[in-house]
Amino acid sequence: MPGDFKVLVEWLIEGTRGGRVRAMILLALRERPSNPHRLARMLGLNYRTVTHHLEVLSRHGLVRRLTQGYGAPYVLSDLARARWGEIEESIRRVLGGAGVE
């Protein structure tokens, strides 16, 4: 349902303490597939923090792993790509437009 997706995204990005980190991860993955180590380095975050947020985003269908195993890259899911406009709205509210094009 369209409204449910918007509510989910608002909660994941705007309504929780980790929303800012999830917003940065989504923006990074929009640019290119990345594994957790690369994301951690690129965003200046702890590896465990990144893996936690990737798990949350994956559980809710916004990202997926390209392959299995250690070091597997993540990408935006087809759903996230199709509904990027709604995701971007929440990201703008949280990051103030930083990095959002």
N, C-alpha and C positions, 0 to 999 in steps of 0.2 A: 504494500500500500504506500502511495507516495508520501502521505503525511507522516507515516511511521518512520520512514527513512530520514526525513528532515529532523524529527525529534531525536532519533538515534544519534545522528551526526552532531546536533547541538549538544547533546549530553556528553558524547565522547570528547568533543573539542572544547566546548564552552562551559560545561557543567561539572567538570571534574578537575581535580588538582593536576592531573597529568595531561590535560588538554593541550597545553602549550607545546609540550614535547611531541605529542601525537601530531599536532599541526605541522611542526618542523619536519617530522619523519615523512608525512604525506607529501609535503612540498618536495623534499629531496627525492622521493621515489617517483614523483611525477616527471622529474628530469631524467632519471636513469635508474635501472635496477641496481640494487646495492645489498650487500650482506650486512649483518649486524656490526661487524668490526669496522667496516668502511663508514657506515652511518655514525657510529660512535666517534670515530676520529673526525669526520666531517662536521659533526654538530657539537663537538666538544663535550660529549656525554659519556657516562660510564657504560660499558658494554652490557652489564646486567640491566641497567635502566632501559636501554634500547631494546633488548630482547623481551623484556616485560611488555613494553608498549607495542612491539610487533605482534606479540601473542594476543593482546587485547584487540588490536586492529584486525588481525586474522580471524579471531573468534567471531567478530561482528561483520565479517565479509568485505572489509575494505582493502585488505592486502592479501597476497598469497605468495607462497614460495614457488620458485620456478622448478627447483629440484629438491630432493631430500638430502639430509646429511649436513655435517658441519660445514659452515661457510656458504650455505646455499643462499643465492640472492633472492630478495623479495621484490615484488612489483605491485603496482596498484591492481586491484581486481577489475574485472570487466564492469562490475557494478559501480565501483568508484570512478572509473573513467566515464561511464555513461552519465553519472550524476555529479560530475565534478563541480558544476556551478553551485550546487547546494553546499558542497564541502567547502568550496572556496569562500562562500559567504561567512561561514563560521570561522574559517582561518583568518579572514580579514578582521573580524571582530576581536579575535584573540591576539593576533600579532600586529594589528594596526596597519595592515597592508605591506609589512616588511616581507620581501621576497615573493609576494603574490603578484603575478603579472596578468 
